[in-house]
Amino acid sequence: MYRKLFWAGATLLFVFLIGTVGYWLISGGQTSLLDALYMTFITVATIGYAEIIDLSASPGGRVFTMLIAVAGIGVLAYAATNITALLVEGQLTQSFRRIRMERTASRLKDHYIICGIGAVGLHIASELQAVKQPVVIVDISEEISAKNMKLIKDGIFIEGDATEVDTLLKAGIKHARGLFAVSGDDNQNLIITLTAKQVNPQVRVVVRCDDTANSGKMEKVGADAVVSPTMIGGLRMASVMIRPTVVSFLDIMLRDKDKNLRVEEVAIPARFTGKTISSLDLKRFPNLLLLAVQTAHGWVFNPTEDSLIGESDNLIVMTTPEEKLNLSQEFEKH
């Protein structure tokens, strides 16, 4: 549509150029270029003013005027038709929405980018929104993006090829915390990973890999984690058969919209290094259950109040997104 409008505008300018030069030549160079341009304008616009270049003695000039009128009016009608279609079909509204989303994405920080909004990407987006994490979705298909905009509330969509640097820049890759490469093509996911790491080496990239033989290649180009949906699906089915109660518990935890419990990780500030777990005063957070501590030497499950905190340790807790935010903000206070 925009290409049609561009060519209509270019053709109209060409008509004005030919008309201006033509009238100037018809007058024998006696009239100014401004008068020749004005003559072309009133002819194309069908305003009906009197001729400012006398063509009474120039049959060729009048034929030229008719040709300019037909060409100019035809181009204007074509442009008007396309502009009307643009407004009626809502493409102008979509353009404004696209520009607004790109501006919003450019202002985000510590957000997550999902490249490919198929079945896997849709579940990722839903989970990120459930835990109140900002997310930007990139997909090359305008039709798929429009469909999923209705499913993902307040989602930010960037239409474009995620293998291209410009598209990732529009999605705010330089300030993103993480990126999911989850298109249905392993080769495309590999290129997305390579491109993302070139633009922002610090961004964490999680990649979908349908063929496990490609996982090594993805790790070599910078993927921080490679996930095979088919493998995860198989493990899930085995778990449902062997430990149905545990799976049921996890399902309820993930699907309960009221409690919205999740297993989260929270980095312990350096000022607590050498102190005990009791110094964190986790009892202030009633909706938080401490499960384990990740240390440099391994995992400490169900740690006691006397357990010592090491450098760069992480808490593994079961809590709500709101309570996790409260804990993180409390850690950042000092």
N, C-alpha and C positions, 0 to 999 in steps of 0.2 A: 504493500500500500504506500509506504513512504517513498519507495523507489519510483512509483508511478507519479507521485506528486513532484518529486525532484525533476523527472524528465519533462513533466508538464511545465514547470517553472522555467527550465532551461530552454524549452521550445518557445515559450512566450518571449523570453529575452531575445532569442534568435529572430523572432518575427519583428520585434521592435527594432533590432539592429538593421535588418534588411529594409524595413519600412523607412527608417531614418535616412539611411544611405540612398535608398531609391528616390525618395522625394527630393533630396538634395541634388541628385543627378538630374531629375526631371526638371527642376527649376534652373538648371544650367549653372548651378553653384551660386545663384543669386540670393537664395534664402539662407538663413542661419541654421546650424544643426539643431538648435533648440526649437525653431519653428518646424523643422522637419520632424523632430521627435513629437512635438505637440500634434502635428497633423496625423502622425501614426496613432497616437493615443486616442484622439477623438474618433478616428476611424474604427479602431478595435473596440473601444468602449461604447460605440454607437450613441454618442451623446447628441449628435445632430447639430452641432455648431456649424457656422458657415466655413467654407474652405478658406484657409489662410494662404494657401498656395493655389493660384488660379490654374485650374485644369480644363477650362472651357475650350481651349485650343489644343488640348493634348489628349486625343482618344487613348493613346497608350497609357497615359497617366491615370485615366479613369479605370481602365482595365486593371492596372496595377493596384488601384485603390480597392477594387472589388476582390482581388486575390488576397490582399492584406486583411480585408474585413472578414472574409470567409475563414482564412487561416487563424486569425486572432480570436474570433468568436468561437471557433471550433475548439481551440486550446483552452479558452476560458470555461467553456461548457464541460470539457473533459475534467478539468481541475475541480470545478464546482461539484461534479458528480462524485468524484473520489473523496472530496472533503465531506460531503453529505454522508457517504458510506462510512467514512471514518468515525463520524459522530454517532450515526445510527447504530453501528456495530459495536460501539463502546471501545474501539481501539485507542481513542484519545484518552479515555479514562484509564485504560490499562497502561498506557505509556506513562501517565502521571504517577500511577501506583508503582510502576517499575522504578521510576526515578526516585520516588520517596523511599522505597525499600533500599535502594542502593545507598542513599544518603544515611539512612538509619544504620545499615550494616557498617558503613565507614566510621561511624562514631562508637561502635561497640568495642569493648575490651574484655579479655578473658572469656570469650564466648566459644561455642563449638560450631564447626562447619560440617554439614552432611553433604557429601557429593554423591548424588543418586538417590532419588526418593521413590524407590520401588518398595516392595513389601518389607525388606530388611530396614531400609532407611526410614520408613514410616514408623516402625516400632521403636527405632532409636529416638526419633523426634518426640514421640509420645512419652517415652521414659524421661528424656531430658526436660521436657516441660513439666512432667509430674514432680520432678525434684527441683523445679524452679531454676533451671539453668538456661541462659540465653543461647539461642540456636539460630543459625542461618542455613538455609537449604539451597543447594545448587543443583540445577538439572537443566539439561539441554532442551528438553521437550516442553514447549509452552503449554501443550494440552495436558500433560501429566501434572505440571505445576499448578495449573488452574484447577484441576480436579482435587488435588491434595490441599490446596488453600482452604477448601471448605472443611477438610477433615482436621487440619491443624490450626487451632485457634491462635490468632495473633502471630502466625508464623511469618518469618522474613524470607522471601524467595528471591533468588538471583537466577535469572535465565541465562544460560550460557554453557560453554564447554569447560568442564572443570580441569581439563588437561592444559588449558591455556592460562598463562600468568595473569593476563588482564582480568579474567573472570574471578580468579582467586583473590586478586587485589580488591575487586568490587565487594567480595564477601568478607573483607577485613582480615586476610590471612596473616598480615604482619602483627596484629594484636590478638590473634586467636589463641586460646588455650589448647585446643585440640581439633583434629580433623578426622572424619570418618570417610574412607574411600570405599563405598559400598555399591558401586555399579555392578551390573551382572556380568561384566567382562573383566577377567583377571588382568589382561594386558592393559586395559584402560586404568584399572586401579593402580597398577604398577607405575604408569606414567603420572597419574595424579599424585602419588606418593613422592616421586622424584621431583616433580614441579613444586610441590608444597615445601619440601625440605630445602630446595634451592632458594626459595623466597624467604622462608623463616625456618632456619635450622633448629630452633628451640621448640617449635610446635610439636605436640605429641600426635602421632598418626596411628590410627587403628585401621587395619585393612581387611576387607572381606576377600577370602580366597576360596574359590569353589574347587580348584584342583590343588590338593596339598603338595603336589610336586613343584608348585610355583612359590611356595612359602619362603624358601631360601632366597629366591631372587628378590622378593619383596623386602626381606630383612636387609639384604645387601644395599638396596637403594634408600634405606632409611626408615622403614616401617618399625615402629616401636612395639607393635603387637599385631599378629596375624591370626584371624579367626576364620574357621571354616564352618559355615552354617550347617553343612551336612554332617560334620563330625559332632557339633554341638547337639544337633537334632537327634543323632543316634544315641549319644550319652544320655540325653533327656529321656528318650523312650526306655532305655535300660533302667534309669533311675525310677521312672514311674512304675515299672514292673517290680523292681527289687525293694525299693524304699518308698512306697506310695504315701505314707504319712508325712515324711519329710518334704516330699515334693508338694503335697497339699498345703503344708505350712508355708512354704515359700510362695506358692501361688496366691494364697490369701494375703500374705504380707505385701505382695506387689500390686494386687488388685484392689485392696481395701482403700477406697478414696477418702474415707474419713480419717483413719489413723495415718495412712500413707507412710508406713514404716519402710526403711531401707537400711542396708548395711553400708556404712560410710567410712571413709578414712579422713582423719584430721591430723595435720602436722603439729607436733608439739613444739612450741617456741624454744629457742636456744636458752632462754633464761631459766628454764626448768631443768636443764642438764645437771645431773648429779643429785637431784631431789627425788622424793618418792612420789608415787601415784597419788597419795593423799594430798599432796600440795596442790594438785589440780582442782581439788574441791568439786568433783563431778556430781556430788549429791545436790548441787544447786540446780541441776538440770533433770527434772523428774521424768522426762520422756527419753532418757538416754541410758543405754545399757552397754557397759564396757565389755567387749568380747575378747580382745587380744591387743597386744602391742607388737608392732613390727620394729625390730631392732637391726643393727648392723650385723648381728651374729645369728639372726633367725627370728622365730616367732615365740612370743610368750603368751600362751592362752590362759584366759581367766586369771589375769595378774592380781596379786594381792595389793593392799594399800601400802605395804612396805616395799614393793618392787621399785628398784631404782630406774630412773629415766636416763637414757643415754643420748648422745648427740644424734640429731636427725631422726629420732624415733617418731613413729606414727601411731595414733590411736585407731583401732578398728572398733567401731561402735554400731549398735543398732539404735536408730533414732528417726525422727521425722526431719524433713528438709528444714523446717523452721527452727527446730532445736539445734541442728547442725550449724545453721547460720548464727544462732545465738552464741554457741560455743566458739565458733571462729572469730566472731566480733569480740568476745571476751578475751581471747588469746591475743588479739591485736591491740588491746587497750594500752598495754604497758610496753 
